[in-house]
Each structure stands twice: as structure tokens, then as C-alpha cells.
């Protein structure tokens, strides 16, 4: 993780949150891209577990979420278990998570701008 000019605990956590959301979105896109690949097995991360880990001091370490095969999905005769419904839902969920984090970051910067301008609205 790069050091920035503005390093707040919230900013560092939100950066990790965005990294995880981006990583998960990449996995979902990969799953969707392989929806017709025989034998392909759906992969995902435990977003909540990774986020809990990110809430500790370990968030300063490089991002290496544990990717796992998703168990319990219906497998087609060709061995592929990608579900368009599941992946579409996860894609929407991840996009909402990403947008929420961006809003929190915007609020952080609004508060900093207010502090810089001695509390005056900008």
C-alpha cells in the first residue's frame, strides 16, 4: 500500500475496502466469462472475513484474499457450476459496496476541506 499525503485510519480502511470490492468484482467477471467453459468451477472470496482482517493492523500488508471454489452450487453435466443469477446478484452487490465506499471517501474529504477552511462551507 502506498503512503499518501492524507493518511487517516478511515482512509486506509476504505482503500482496503475498495481493493477488496475490486478484487471480488474481478472474480465475478471471471466467473461470468467462463459460464460456458466445461469443468469451470465458480470462485469467490469471503468478503466479510477479508474485511474483518482488513479492520486490524494487517490492512497495511499487501492484499492477498483467499480465493476458494464455491461449494453447493448446481453443477451442469459438463462440470460447470457458474450461475448467471448468483453472479449477477454479486456483481450488483459489489457495485453498491464500491459506491458506498466512494461516498464515505467523499465525506472524509468534505470534512478535511471544512477543517482547512476553518469550518466554512465550500
Long-range contacts (C-beta under 8 A, 24 or more apart in sequence): 1-59, 1-60, 1-62, 6-112, 8-108, 10-104, 10-108, 11-105, 11-108, 12-59, 12-60, 13-54, 13-55, 13-59, 14-101, 14-104, 14-105, 14-108, 16-51, 16-54, 16-59, 16-63, 17-51, 17-54, 17-97, 17-101, 18-98, 18-101, 18-102, 19-63, 20-45, 20-47, 20-50, 20-51, 20-54, 20-63, 20-65, 21-47, 21-94, 21-97, 21-98, 21-101, 22-98, 23-63, 23-65, 24-65, 24-90, 24-94, 25-91, 25-94, 25-95, 25-98, 27-67, 28-87, 28-90, 28-91, 28-94, 29-91, 31-82, 31-87, 32-82, 32-84, 32-87, 32-91, 34-80, 34-82, 35-80, 35-82, 35-84, 35-87, 36-80, 37-80, 38-78, 38-79, 38-80, 39-78, 39-79, 39-80, 40-79, 40-80, 40-81, 40-82, 41-69, 41-70, 41-79, 41-80, 41-81, 42-69, 42-70, 42-73, 42-81, 42-82, 42-83, 42-86, 42-87, 43-67, 43-68, 43-69, 43-70, 44-68, 44-70, 44-90, 47-97
